Amino acid sequence: MADRRLAVEAWENLFRAQHEIFERLQADFDDAALSQPEYDVLLTVVRAPERTARLREVTANMLISQPSVSRLVDRMVTRGLVTKTADPEDGRGALVTATENGERAFRAIATRHGKHIADRMGALSTDELRTLKTLTQKLRDAL
């Protein structure tokens, strides 16, 4: 069993670092064609085969509730960023596909946003980044 005090201190540092970096990265979306949540939806969808992901996969990668993701995706459909169709393999599910307009908007932000993430994470060496990735994945897998 981990030392409780050390576990709490490590958690607080992890949480605060994530929060502070996230706040600085929010500026990438100030004058962008996409909001940060829209970008997050497209991040999952654009990376999926044929630019299509199940709505439940999108929801699993978001930090908001399933009804909120559904409403967000519906707004993105209205804006022409994605399409939403019934999932032929799951009668209750939906498939979300990035439109060319959605992919273009995503890519316009992704390069700059990725650079800013790399800049912020540049305080760590390559080995430290690998360790951080391994440790955070281990925490996620334990859930």
N, C-alpha and C positions, 0 to 999 in steps of 0.2 A: 504494500500500500504506500502510495506517495505521501510525503510529508505535507500535511494539510496547509500549513502556512505558505510553504513554497509553491504548492499548487495554486493557491489563491493569488499570490504575487505574480506567478507566471501568467495566469489567466488575465489579471488586470493589465499587465504589460501588453499581452497579445491583443486584448480588446482595445486598449487605448491607441496602440500603434495602428491597428486597422482603422479605427474611427478617424484618427488624425490624417492618415494617408487618404482615406476615402473623401474626407472633406476637401482636401486640396485638389483631388482629381475631379471633383464636381465641377470645377471651373471649365473643364473640357466640354461641358454641355450647355454653358451659358448662352452662347450664340449659335448653337448647333441646330440642325434640322430635326434632330431626335432628342427626346428626353433620355435621361439615364435609364429609366425602366424600359423604354422602347429599345434602346441599345442592347440591354440585357436579353430581351426577347430575341432580337435579331442575332445576337451572339450565338445562342443555341440553335436557331433555325438555319442560319447561313452555314454553320459548321456541319450540319447534318447532311446525309446523302440526299442529293437532289434538292437541296435547300428546303427540306421538309422535315418537321419534327412533330411528334405527337404532343398535343396540348399538355398532357401529364408530364412529359419530359421537360417542357418549357417551365411548367409550374415547379418541378423539382429543383430547377436551377435558380429560382427566384426566391427572394426573401420576403415575399408578400403572399397572402392567402390565395387559394385557388379561385374563389369568386373575383378577387381583385385582378388576378391574371386574366381571367376570362373577359372581364370588362375592358382591360387594357388592350387585349388582342382585338376585341370588337372595335375599339376606337382606331386601332392600327389598320384594320380592314377598311374602315371608312376613309382613312387617309391614303389608302392605296399602297401601304407598306408591306402588307401580307395578305394572303387569302386564307380562308378557313373553310374546310370541307369535312364532311362526315368521314370517320375512319372506317374503311370497309372491313377491317379486322376486329373492330370493337364498336358495336352499335351505339354505345354511350359516349365514345371518344370522338375527338376531332383531330384533324391534321392541319398544321399551320405551315404555310409555304411562303418564303420571302419572294416578293415581286422584284422585278429588275430595279424599280424605284427604291424599294426597301433595301436591297443589297447595295445599291449605289450610295444611299444615305449612310448605311452602316460603314462601308469601306472609307467614306470621306472622314469619318470620325476615328475609325479603328487605328489607323496609322499613327495619328497624333496621340491618341489616348494610350496606345501601347508604348509609345516612346516615353510618355510621362510616367507610366507605371514603371518602366525599366529605370528611368531616372530616380524615382523615389526608392526603388528597391536596390539601387546602386550602392547603398551603404553596406550591403552584404556582398561577400565574395561569391564566386560561382559555387564553391563547395558549401558555403552557408545557405545559399538559395536552395541547393539540392536537399540539404538537411531540413530546412524549413518546409519544403514541399513534402518531404517524407513524413515529417512529424505532424503536419496539419492533416495530411491524408490519413495517418494513423488515428488521429482524433476523430475524423469524420467516419472512418470505418467502424470505430468502436460504438457509434450510435446505431 
